[in-house]
Every structure is written in structure tokens, then in C-alpha cells.
Amino acid sequence: MNNKTAFTDGMRDGVPVGLGYFAVSFSLGITAGNAGLTPFQGFLASLLTNASAGEYAGFTVIASGAPYVEMALVILVANARYLLMSFAMSQRLSPNLSLFHRICMGFDITDELFAIAMSRPGYLNPFYTYGAVLTAAPCWAVGTALGIAAGNVMPLRAVSALSVALYGMFLAVIIPPCRKSRIVAGTVAVCFALSFALSVIPCFSGISEGTRTIVLTVLISSAAALLFPECDGEQDER
């Protein structure tokens, strides 16, 4: 597949991601507005930091007047799961891919963009990622700016309802692989069950969501790799 086709495919697959981003970032914008950010500042923050949990944590820290060091630590913990996604994506890149492309691809790795990229067969073409980001990232930034501008005009229930779109889109990403593989389906089910269990068990519920996600990702993916290894031939056929 040439770079132009990959770029076009990325833009196409980025449309539903962008629509979900727009809905969720609108409610994020209200949080940013309460922290004192202007629509332009919110737009710039979301364009340069495309991370829902990380941005929400950052806006909360801004509202509390905490120092920059605390903000950096909070955002680092909230976004630490993207390190794991970067490690996983690096294993799907061609050994000949330049450092420039690797850095550009790592700039905007989110849950949804990571999922659609990793569902592609063979080596990942960086232009597919660029196309998806070009479609999705502006939606996230514009939604944040509009959320700040709208303020509290919209009812809270309406804003909360918009957030459901992103979860529906994410389900659409993971369901097809689950239907093709019982191992993937079982792994996803275990992830859901353990994530819910840790969120309600008293001794674990106090841990941040980002930290719980990292721990579960490492443990479950390691267990799945050990119990159900995939040979190189199977990887090449995908």
C-alpha cells in the first residue's frame, strides 16, 4: 500500500473517532472554562495534549492553583498508559522506519487512534496515523474551545449524554477482533471484569484510574502472551 492510500484510509477511519472526540471534548471544555481558560487557550491545550484524563487532571490542577511541578506529575501519572501503547506500537513498525516518523507517530497516541492503527495488518504505515490524526485531533481541539464558549448554557445532563458517543465508538473498534478470536474476546472480558473489581474493592479503588490501567495492562497482556503465544508466521499473515 502506498503512502497516499494509507493517508486516505487514515482520514476515513479517523472520522468516527473525531466525532466521538468532539462530543467528549465539549464537556471537557466546560471544565477548562471553570478553570479560567479562554476558548483559544483550551483549543491550543487540546491540540497539543490530546488526552482526556490528562487534560481533565491538568485543568483541575489549574483551577486549584497548584504549582507547575504538581501539574506535571499529575499529568504524567494520568497519561502513563500511553507509554505502554508506544511500546506496543513500536513492535509493529518497520526496522527501516526513520526516527523522524517514529517521533511524529508517538506525538498523538490515544486509546482510539492506537486501536485503529493496531488493527491494521502488517507493518504500520506512518501516513495512516497522520491521516487519522489530521481528522480526529482538530475535532478534539475545536470541541474543547466550543465547550469553553458555551459555558454552563447547556444542561449538565445533556453534556454528560454526549460523552456516551466515545464509548460506543470504542466498542465498535474492539468488537470485530473479539468476534474473530475467542482468545481476544476472553482477554477483553477479563479486562472489563478486573477493571470493575479494582474500582470497587476498597484497598484498590483509591488508586488512580491511570495507574490501575497500567498495572492491569501489563499483567493481563503478559499472561495472554505466555498462555497464548503467537508465532511469527501468524503475525505475518495478519
N, C-alpha and C positions, 0 to 999 in steps of 0.2 A: 504494500500500500504506500502510495506516495504521500508527501507531506501535505499537499493541498487537500487530498481526500480525507486524511486524518484530521486536519484542521476543521473541515466542514462537518465531519462526523462529531467532533467535539462540541462545536457550536450547537448542533442539533440536540445532542444528549444533554447539553447544559441548559436547555430551555426549561424543562420541568424543575431542575434544581434551582434555577433563577427565580421561577415563580414561587417556589417554597421559601426561598431566601427573602424575597420581597415581603411576604406575609409576616414572617417571623421578625425580620429586622424592623418592621414598622412598630411593633411593641417594644423592641429594644430601643428604638429612638425615643420613646416616651421616657424610658429610664434615663437615657442620656440627657434629655431635656430637663428632667428633675435634678440632674447633677450640674446643670448650668451651661451645658454645651449649646452652641448655636447650630443651626442646620448645616452650615458649611463645615464646622468642626466635626460634627457627627458623620458627615459624608466622608471626610478625609480619614477619620479614625476607622470607619468600616472598610474603606478602600484599601488601607494599608494593613489592617488587622482583621482579616475575615475569620472571626472566631466568636461564636455566640456566647459560650460560657466565659471565655477570656475577656470579651468586651464588657459583658454584664458585670463581671467582677471588677474590671477596671473602672467602670462608671460608678460603681458602688463605692470604691475607694476614693474616687474624686469627690463624690458627694460628702464623704465623711471627713475630707480634708487631711487624709493621711499623707505621709511623705512619699517621695518617688521610690525609695527603696522598698517600702512595703508594697506599693503598687506592682513593681517589677516581680517580687516574689510571689504575690497572689496570682498574677497572670501566668507566671512560669508554671506554677502547680496546676492551674486550670487548663493550660494548653499542653501539658507534658505528654498527653496521649499522642499528639502529633509526631513526637519523636519516634514512637513505635511504628506509626504509619509510614514515616520516611524510611525507616529501616526496611520495612516490608517492600515498599516500592522500589528501593534501590536494588533489590534482588531480581526485579523484572526489567531492569534497564540493560541495554546492550553494553558490553565491556568497552566498546569503542565510542560511546556517547561522551561528548566533551563535558568538562567541568561547568562550563557556562550554562548548558542546557540543564544539568543536574541542579544547579543553584536556582535557576528560573522555575523549574518544576517544583522545587521544595518551598518556594515562596508562598504558595497558596494551596496547601494540602488541608482539606477539610474532610469531615466524615463522608459527605455525599460525593464530593469530587474524587476522593480516594476510592470509593466503592465503584463508581462507574469506570474509572481508569483500570482498576484491578480486574474488572470483569472482561476486559479486552483480551483476546488471545495473543500469545507470543510476547515478544519484547514490546515495551510501551513506547509509543512514538510521542516525543515531547510536544509535537504540534497538535496532537489530540488534546492534551492537557491545556495548551494555550487557547484552543478554541472553546473548551468548556469554561475556562476561567473568564475569557472575554465576554461570554454570555452571562455567567452567573454572578461574578463579582460586582458589576455595576448595579445589578438588581439589589444586592445586599446594601450597597452604599446609598443608593437613592431611597430605598425603603427606610433606612435609618434617618436620613435627612427629613423625609416627609413625616416620619413619626414624631420627630422633634417639633416640626412646624405645626402639626396637628395638636400637640399637647394633650390635654385632657378633654378635647372636644368629643371624641368617640367614647361610648360606654366601655367600661373595663371588660365586660363580658364579650363584647364584640371583638376587642383586641385579643383577648385570650383565645377566642374561637379561631382567629386567623393562624394561630400557632399550630393548629392541628394539621395544616397543609404539609408542613415539612415532614412530620412523622408518617403521613400517608405516602409521600414521595419516597421516603427511605424504605418503607415496606415494599414498594414496587421495585426497589433495587435488589433487595435480598431474597425476595420470594422466588424468582426464576432459578437461581442457583440451588435453592433448597428443594425445588421440585425435581431437579436433575440428580441430586445426590442426597442419599439418606444420611450420609456422614455429615455433610454441611448442615442439613436440617436439624440433626441431633445436636450438633455443636451450638447452633443458634438457640435452640430450645434450652440447653444447659446455661448459656449466657444469660438469657432472659430470667431463668429461674434463680440463678445465683445473684444476679444484679438486684432483683427484687428482695431476695432474702437478706442481703447485706444492707439494704436500705432500711429494713425494719428491725433487724437484730440490734438491740441497744448498744452492744460493745463495738459495732461496726458502723452504725448509722451516723455517728459523729464525724466519720472520716469524709473528707471532701469527695464529691462525685468524680472529679478528675482522677484522684488517687485510686479510688475503687475501680475505675475503668482500666487504669494501667495495670493494677495487680491482677484483675480478672483476665485481661487480655493476654498477659504473659503466661499465667498458669494454664488457662484453657487452651490457648494456641499451642503451647509446649506439649500438653497432654495429647492433643489431637495429632500433632506431628509425630509423637512417639508411638501412639497406638495405631494410627492410620497413615503411615509414610507414603509419600508419592514419589515414584521413581522418575528419573529424568525423561524417560520416554513418554510418560503420561503428561509431563509438563510441556513437552514439545508439541503434543497433539492438540493442546487446547487452543 
